[in-house]
C-alpha cells in the first residue's frame, strides 16, 4: 500500500473530504491516540510532526528578531 501524503483526502469521520494537511491539530492528536496502527494513524502522526517542526522554526525565527 502506498504511503498517504498530506495532500491526500481524509476519508473518515466528521472531516471526511478534507486534505490531511488541513485537518485540525486536535483531530490529528485524537486519531493518533485512538486509531489502530496503520496508514491513517501514520499519516496523522506525520502531519502532527510536520506541524510541530513548523512551530519550532517559527519560534526560532521570531525569537531571533527580539532586540
Secondary structure by P-SEA (a helix, b strand, c coil): ccccccccccccccccccccccccaaaaaaaaacccccaaaaaaaaaaaaaaaaaaaaaaaaaaacc
